[in-house]
Amino acid sequence: MKRLANIYHCMKLRCYVPGSISYERYGARGIKICSDWLAIPENFFKWALENGYTDELTIDRIDNSKGYSPDNC
């Protein structure tokens, strides 16, 4: 669960923290985290575990022009 929490934390950094090294490629382009995951991180954890998360996986978006959400990850 610690690794999954780190994945979530890094998503937030690249989407919402202008000082983040990846912000220009994410947040500055309008890439966001869906409101359900952003408001309640446990919803992201639950979604990840229900969709086959393992420590060998990363979070990827299907459509790179859209944000992080259940229908795009």
N, CA, C and O atoms as a Tinker XYZ file with bonds, in Angstrom:
   292  protein
     1  N      0.827000   -1.195000    0.000000    73     2
     2  CA     0.000000    0.000000    0.000000    64     1     3
     3  C      0.870000    1.257000    0.000000    63     2     4     5
     4  O      0.453000    2.293000   -0.517000    81     3
     5  N      2.073000    1.179000    0.573000    73     3     6
     6  CA     2.963000    2.329000    0.607000    64     5     7
     7  C      3.346000    2.762000   -0.810000    63     6     8     9
     8  O      3.384000    3.959000   -1.098000    81     7
     9  N      3.625000    1.819000   -1.682000    73     7    10
    10  CA     3.989000    2.151000   -3.062000    64     9    11
    11  C      2.812000    2.794000   -3.780000    63    10    12    13
    12  O      2.995000    3.752000   -4.532000    81    11
    13  N      1.621000    2.286000   -3.562000    73    11    14
    14  CA     0.424000    2.836000   -4.189000    64    13    15
    15  C      0.179000    4.269000   -3.695000    63    14    16    17
    16  O     -0.219000    5.133000   -4.477000    81    15
    17  N      0.409000    4.517000   -2.434000    73    15    18
    18  CA     0.274000    5.869000   -1.894000    64    17    19
    19  C      1.307000    6.803000   -2.532000    63    18    20    21
    20  O      1.013000    7.972000   -2.778000    81    19
    21  N      2.495000    6.302000   -2.796000    73    19    22
    22  CA     3.524000    7.104000   -3.451000    64    21    23
    23  C      3.124000    7.430000   -4.890000    63    22    24    25
    24  O      3.359000    8.543000   -5.360000    81    23
    25  N      2.526000    6.477000   -5.583000    73    23    26
    26  CA     2.042000    6.722000   -6.942000    64    25    27
    27  C      1.014000    7.849000   -6.931000    63    26    28    29
    28  O      1.058000    8.743000   -7.776000    81    27
    29  N      0.098000    7.805000   -5.984000    73    27    30
    30  CA    -0.926000    8.841000   -5.857000    64    29    31
    31  C     -0.267000   10.193000   -5.572000    63    30    32    33
    32  O     -0.604000   11.197000   -6.200000    81    31
    33  N      0.658000   10.213000   -4.638000    73    31    34
    34  CA     1.357000   11.447000   -4.270000    64    33    35
    35  C      2.062000   12.051000   -5.489000    63    34    36    37
    36  O      1.990000   13.261000   -5.705000    81    35
    37  N      2.733000   11.230000   -6.276000    73    35    38
    38  CA     3.444000   11.714000   -7.458000    64    37    39
    39  C      2.477000   12.226000   -8.530000    63    38    40    41
    40  O      2.786000   13.189000   -9.232000    81    39
    41  N      1.314000   11.591000   -8.661000    73    39    42
    42  CA     0.290000   12.100000   -9.578000    64    41    43
    43  C     -0.092000   13.515000   -9.182000    63    42    44    45
    44  O     -0.166000   14.406000  -10.028000    81    43
    45  N     -0.334000   13.721000   -7.891000    73    43    46
    46  CA    -0.728000   15.047000   -7.405000    64    45    47
    47  C      0.374000   16.070000   -7.655000    63    46    48    49
    48  O      0.089000   17.192000   -8.074000    81    47
    49  N      1.611000   15.704000   -7.409000    73    47    50
    50  CA     2.717000   16.627000   -7.637000    64    49    51
    51  C      2.767000   17.085000   -9.082000    63    50    52    53
    52  O      2.809000   18.285000   -9.355000    81    51
    53  N      2.763000   16.131000  -10.014000    73    51    54
    54  CA     2.916000   16.520000  -11.418000    64    53    55
    55  C      1.710000   17.262000  -11.967000    63    54    56    57
    56  O      1.832000   17.979000  -12.960000    81    55
    57  N      0.551000   17.107000  -11.347000    73    55    58
    58  CA    -0.648000   17.800000  -11.818000    64    57    59
    59  C     -0.888000   19.147000  -11.145000    63    58    60    61
    60  O     -1.476000   20.035000  -11.762000    81    59
    61  N     -0.457000   19.324000   -9.914000    73    59    62
    62  CA    -0.864000   20.497000   -9.144000    64    61    63
    63  C      0.259000   21.347000   -8.548000    63    62    64    65
    64  O     -0.017000   22.419000   -8.009000    81    63
    65  N      1.494000   20.910000   -8.627000    73    63    66
    66  CA     2.582000   21.657000   -7.992000    64    65    67
    67  C      3.520000   22.222000   -9.069000    63    66    68    69
    68  O      4.329000   21.492000   -9.641000    81    67
    69  N      3.403000   23.534000   -9.339000    73    67    70
    70  CA     4.212000   24.136000  -10.396000    64    69    71
    71  C      5.714000   23.905000  -10.244000    63    70    72    73
    72  O      6.426000   23.886000  -11.247000    81    71
    73  N      6.207000   23.734000   -9.044000    73    71    74
    74  CA     7.625000   23.488000   -8.837000    64    73    75
    75  C      8.063000   22.059000   -9.116000    63    74    76    77
    76  O      9.256000   21.756000   -9.109000    81    75
    77  N      7.098000   21.182000   -9.361000    73    75    78
    78  CA     7.419000   19.779000   -9.632000    64    77    79
    79  C      8.158000   19.653000  -10.965000    63    78    80    81
    80  O      7.869000   20.381000  -11.915000    81    79
    81  N      9.095000   18.738000  -11.024000    73    79    82
    82  CA     9.892000   18.534000  -12.234000    64    81    83
    83  C      9.019000   18.156000  -13.450000    63    82    84    85
    84  O      9.382000   18.463000  -14.585000    81    83
    85  N      7.890000   17.502000  -13.221000    73    83    86
    86  CA     7.039000   17.050000  -14.321000    64    85    87
    87  C      5.829000   17.948000  -14.567000    63    86    88    89
    88  O      5.024000   17.667000  -15.455000    81    87
    89  N      5.691000   19.013000  -13.800000    73    87    90
    90  CA     4.504000   19.851000  -13.903000    64    89    91
    91  C      4.273000   20.382000  -15.322000    63    90    92    93
    92  O      3.135000   20.415000  -15.789000    81    91
    93  N      5.320000   20.789000  -15.994000    73    91    94
    94  CA     5.171000   21.353000  -17.349000    64    93    95
    95  C      4.503000   20.372000  -18.310000    63    94    96    97
    96  O      3.777000   20.786000  -19.214000    81    95
    97  N      4.746000   19.074000  -18.120000    73    95    98
    98  CA     4.177000   18.061000  -19.012000    64    97    99
    99  C      2.800000   17.579000  -18.574000    63    98   100   101
   100  O      2.138000   16.849000  -19.311000    81    99
   101  N      2.361000   17.980000  -17.380000    73    99   102
   102  CA     1.075000   17.528000  -16.852000    64   101   103
   103  C      0.199000   18.713000  -16.463000    63   102   104   105
   104  O     -0.659000   19.126000  -17.244000    81   103
   105  N      0.396000   19.254000  -15.298000    73   103   106
   106  CA    -0.447000   20.330000  -14.795000    64   105   107
   107  C     -0.509000   21.533000  -15.707000    63   106   108   109
   108  O     -1.581000   22.104000  -15.907000    81   107
   109  N      0.615000   21.927000  -16.261000    73   107   110
   110  CA     0.643000   23.090000  -17.151000    64   109   111
   111  C     -0.142000   22.827000  -18.435000    63   110   112   113
   112  O     -0.568000   23.774000  -19.097000    81   111
   113  N     -0.338000   21.571000  -18.796000    73   111   114
   114  CA    -1.121000   21.208000  -19.982000    64   113   115
   115  C     -2.586000   20.960000  -19.634000    63   114   116   117
   116  O     -3.382000   20.621000  -20.509000    81   115
   117  N     -2.944000   21.125000  -18.365000    73   115   118
   118  CA    -4.328000   20.928000  -17.953000    64   117   119
   119  C     -4.662000   19.523000  -17.499000    63   118   120   121
   120  O     -5.833000   19.205000  -17.293000    81   119
   121  N     -3.659000   18.676000  -17.339000    73   119   122
   122  CA    -3.891000   17.311000  -16.868000    64   121   123
   123  C     -4.196000   17.372000  -15.374000    63   122   124   125
   124  O     -3.421000   17.923000  -14.592000    81   123
   125  N     -5.326000   16.805000  -14.993000    73   123   126
   126  CA    -5.781000   16.814000  -13.604000    64   125   127
   127  C     -6.128000   15.393000  -13.154000    63   126   128   129
   128  O     -6.118000   14.453000  -13.948000    81   127
   129  N     -6.431000   15.264000  -11.872000    73   127   130
   130  CA    -6.931000   14.015000  -11.295000    64   129   131
   131  C     -8.434000   14.187000  -11.131000    63   130   132   133
   132  O     -8.884000   15.248000  -10.699000    81   131
   133  N     -9.216000   13.174000  -11.464000    73   131   134
   134  CA   -10.666000   13.286000  -11.351000    64   133   135
   135  C    -11.053000   13.671000   -9.925000    63   134   136   137
   136  O    -10.364000   13.322000   -8.967000    81   135
   137  N    -12.150000   14.388000   -9.802000    73   135   138
   138  CA   -12.559000   14.931000   -8.502000    64   137   139
   139  C    -12.794000   13.842000   -7.464000    63   138   140   141
   140  O    -12.539000   14.055000   -6.279000    81   139
   141  N    -13.277000   12.675000   -7.893000    73   139   142
   142  CA   -13.532000   11.575000   -6.966000    64   141   143
   143  C    -12.236000   11.090000   -6.320000    63   142   144   145
   144  O    -12.201000   10.857000   -5.112000    81   143
   145  N    -11.193000   10.939000   -7.095000    73   143   146
   146  CA    -9.904000   10.499000   -6.566000    64   145   147
   147  C     -9.222000   11.612000   -5.786000    63   146   148   149
   148  O     -8.588000   11.360000   -4.761000    81   147
   149  N     -9.352000   12.840000   -6.267000    73   147   150
   150  CA    -8.681000   13.951000   -5.612000    64   149   151
   151  C     -9.277000   14.224000   -4.236000    63   150   152   153
   152  O     -8.545000   14.474000   -3.279000    81   151
   153  N    -10.590000   14.176000   -4.137000    73   151   154
   154  CA   -11.265000   14.459000   -2.863000    64   153   155
   155  C    -11.086000   13.337000   -1.849000    63   154   156   157
   156  O    -10.970000   13.580000   -0.648000    81   155
   157  N    -11.067000   12.094000   -2.356000    73   155   158
   158  CA   -10.990000   10.928000   -1.461000    64   157   159
   159  C     -9.946000    9.959000   -2.015000    63   158   160   161
   160  O    -10.287000    9.078000   -2.804000    81   159
   161  N     -8.678000   10.107000   -1.614000    73   159   162
   162  CA    -7.621000    9.242000   -2.133000    64   161   163
   163  C     -7.938000    7.750000   -2.017000    63   162   164   165
   164  O     -7.501000    6.955000   -2.849000    81   163
   165  N     -8.698000    7.371000   -0.988000    73   163   166
   166  CA    -9.046000    5.964000   -0.817000    64   165   167
   167  C     -9.821000    5.433000   -2.030000    63   166   168   169
   168  O     -9.759000    4.241000   -2.332000    81   167
   169  N    -10.542000    6.307000   -2.717000    73   167   170
   170  CA   -11.252000    5.876000   -3.932000    64   169   171
   171  C    -10.265000    5.456000   -5.016000    63   170   172   173
   172  O    -10.516000    4.503000   -5.754000    81   171
   173  N     -9.138000    6.171000   -5.113000    73   171   174
   174  CA    -8.090000    5.775000   -6.056000    64   173   175
   175  C     -7.493000    4.439000   -5.644000    63   174   176   177
   176  O     -7.318000    3.556000   -6.484000    81   175
   177  N     -7.178000    4.278000   -4.360000    73   175   178
   178  CA    -6.579000    3.024000   -3.893000    64   177   179
   179  C     -7.519000    1.843000   -4.165000    63   178   180   181
   180  O     -7.090000    0.792000   -4.641000    81   179
   181  N     -8.790000    2.032000   -3.857000    73   179   182
   182  CA    -9.777000    0.979000   -4.078000    64   181   183
   183  C     -9.868000    0.636000   -5.563000    63   182   184   185
   184  O     -9.875000   -0.541000   -5.925000    81   183
   185  N     -9.938000    1.649000   -6.423000    73   183   186
   186  CA   -10.005000    1.419000   -7.870000    64   185   187
   187  C     -8.778000    0.635000   -8.339000    63   186   188   189
   188  O     -8.902000   -0.332000   -9.091000    81   187
   189  N     -7.604000    1.054000   -7.895000    73   187   190
   190  CA    -6.368000    0.393000   -8.318000    64   189   191
   191  C     -6.362000   -1.079000   -7.919000    63   190   192   193
   192  O     -6.037000   -1.945000   -8.731000    81   191
   193  N     -6.720000   -1.358000   -6.678000    73   191   194
   194  CA    -6.713000   -2.743000   -6.198000    64   193   195
   195  C     -7.769000   -3.591000   -6.904000    63   194   196   197
   196  O     -7.532000   -4.763000   -7.197000    81   195
   197  N     -8.917000   -3.008000   -7.173000    73   195   198
   198  CA    -9.978000   -3.746000   -7.872000    64   197   199
   199  C     -9.662000   -3.978000   -9.344000    63   198   200   201
   200  O    -10.275000   -4.829000   -9.988000    81   199
   201  N     -8.708000   -3.224000   -9.874000    73   199   202
   202  CA    -8.358000   -3.340000  -11.284000    64   201   203
   203  C     -6.995000   -3.977000  -11.508000    63   202   204   205
   204  O     -6.357000   -3.757000  -12.539000    81   203
   205  N     -6.557000   -4.762000  -10.542000    73   203   206
   206  CA    -5.367000   -5.584000  -10.730000    64   205   207
   207  C     -4.041000   -4.963000  -10.369000    63   206   208   209
   208  O     -3.002000   -5.437000  -10.827000    81   207
   209  N     -4.039000   -3.919000   -9.564000    73   207   210
   210  CA    -2.772000   -3.312000   -9.171000    64   209   211
   211  C     -1.847000   -4.337000   -8.526000    63   210   212   213
   212  O     -2.260000   -5.141000   -7.690000    81   211
   213  N     -0.583000   -4.283000   -8.942000    73   211   214
   214  CA     0.495000   -5.006000   -8.278000    64   213   215
   215  C      1.677000   -4.051000   -8.189000    63   214   216   217
   216  O      1.692000   -3.026000   -8.871000    81   215
   217  N      2.652000   -4.366000   -7.374000    73   215   218
   218  CA     3.820000   -3.499000   -7.212000    64   217   219
   219  C      4.673000   -3.395000   -8.470000    63   218   220   221
   220  O      5.573000   -2.559000   -8.538000    81   219
   221  N      4.405000   -4.223000   -9.450000    73   219   222
   222  CA     5.169000   -4.170000  -10.695000    64   221   223
   223  C      4.568000   -3.187000  -11.699000    63   222   224   225
   224  O      5.175000   -2.916000  -12.735000    81   223
   225  N      3.387000   -2.652000  -11.404000    73   223   226
   226  CA     2.692000   -1.776000  -12.347000    64   225   227
   227  C      2.910000   -0.302000  -12.040000    63   226   228   229
   228  O      3.307000    0.072000  -10.936000    81   227
   229  N      2.642000    0.521000  -13.041000    73   227   230
   230  CA     2.654000    1.970000  -12.892000    64   229   231
   231  C      1.285000    2.480000  -13.318000    63   230   232   233
   232  O      0.458000    1.710000  -13.805000    81   231
   233  N      1.042000    3.771000  -13.137000    73   231   234
   234  CA    -0.214000    4.361000  -13.581000    64   233   235
   235  C      0.033000    5.010000  -14.949000    63   234   236   237
   236  O      0.933000    5.836000  -15.101000    81   235
   237  N     -0.761000    4.632000  -15.917000    73   235   238
   238  CA    -0.663000    5.199000  -17.257000    64   237   239
   239  C     -2.033000    5.645000  -17.709000    63   238   240   241
   240  O     -3.045000    5.037000  -17.360000    81   239
   241  N     -2.060000    6.716000  -18.490000    73   239   242
   242  CA    -3.318000    7.193000  -19.053000    64   241   243
   243  C     -3.483000    6.651000  -20.462000    63   242   244   245
   244  O     -2.517000    6.600000  -21.223000    81   243
   245  N     -4.681000    6.250000  -20.813000    73   243   246
   246  CA    -4.977000    5.728000  -22.140000    64   245   247
   247  C     -4.846000    6.845000  -23.173000    63   246   248   249
   248  O     -4.182000    6.680000  -24.196000    81   247
   249  N     -5.480000    7.975000  -22.899000    73   247   250
   250  CA    -5.425000    9.149000  -23.762000    64   249   251
   251  C     -4.591000   10.200000  -23.034000    63   250   252   253
   252  O     -5.023000   10.748000  -22.020000    81   251
   253  N     -3.403000   10.477000  -23.551000    73   251   254
   254  CA    -2.489000   11.391000  -22.866000    64   253   255
   255  C     -2.942000   12.840000  -22.859000    63   254   256   257
   256  O     -2.319000   13.673000  -22.199000    81   255
   257  N     -4.004000   13.160000  -23.570000    73   255   258
   258  CA    -4.514000   14.529000  -23.537000    64   257   259
   259  C     -5.567000   14.703000  -22.441000    63   258   260   261
   260  O     -6.037000   15.813000  -22.194000    81   259
   261  N     -5.932000   13.601000  -21.788000    73   259   262
   262  CA    -6.929000   13.631000  -20.719000    64   261   263
   263  C     -6.265000   13.328000  -19.377000    63   262   264   265
   264  O     -5.131000   12.852000  -19.322000    81   263
   265  N     -6.994000   13.613000  -18.299000    73   263   266
   266  CA    -6.461000   13.436000  -16.962000    64   265   267
   267  C     -6.531000   12.024000  -16.430000    63   266   268   269
   268  O     -6.856000   11.076000  -17.144000    81   267
   269  N     -6.213000   11.914000  -15.143000    73   267   270
   270  CA    -6.257000   10.646000  -14.433000    64   269   271
   271  C     -7.673000   10.390000  -13.937000    63   270   272   273
   272  O     -8.201000   11.159000  -13.135000    81   271
   273  N     -8.280000    9.325000  -14.405000    73   271   274
   274  CA    -9.637000    8.945000  -13.994000    64   273   275
   275  C     -9.827000    7.460000  -14.277000    63   274   276   277
   276  O     -9.055000    6.868000  -15.033000    81   275
   277  N    -10.844000    6.857000  -13.680000    73   275   278
   278  CA   -11.063000    5.417000  -13.882000    64   277   279
   279  C    -11.234000    5.027000  -15.353000    63   278   280   281
   280  O    -10.824000    3.938000  -15.756000    81   279
   281  N    -11.829000    5.897000  -16.145000    73   279   282
   282  CA   -12.056000    5.537000  -17.547000    64   281   283
   283  C    -10.874000    5.881000  -18.447000    63   282   284   285
   284  O    -10.922000    5.611000  -19.647000    81   283
   285  N     -9.817000    6.468000  -17.898000    73   283   286
   286  CA    -8.657000    6.828000  -18.725000    64   285   287
   287  C     -7.353000    6.244000  -18.202000    63   286   288   289
   288  O     -6.286000    6.593000  -18.708000    81   287
   289  N     -7.404000    5.368000  -17.205000    73   287   290
   290  CA    -6.180000    4.764000  -16.672000    64   289   291
   291  C     -6.223000    3.250000  -16.787000    63   290   292
   292  O     -5.275000    2.574000  -16.388000    81   291
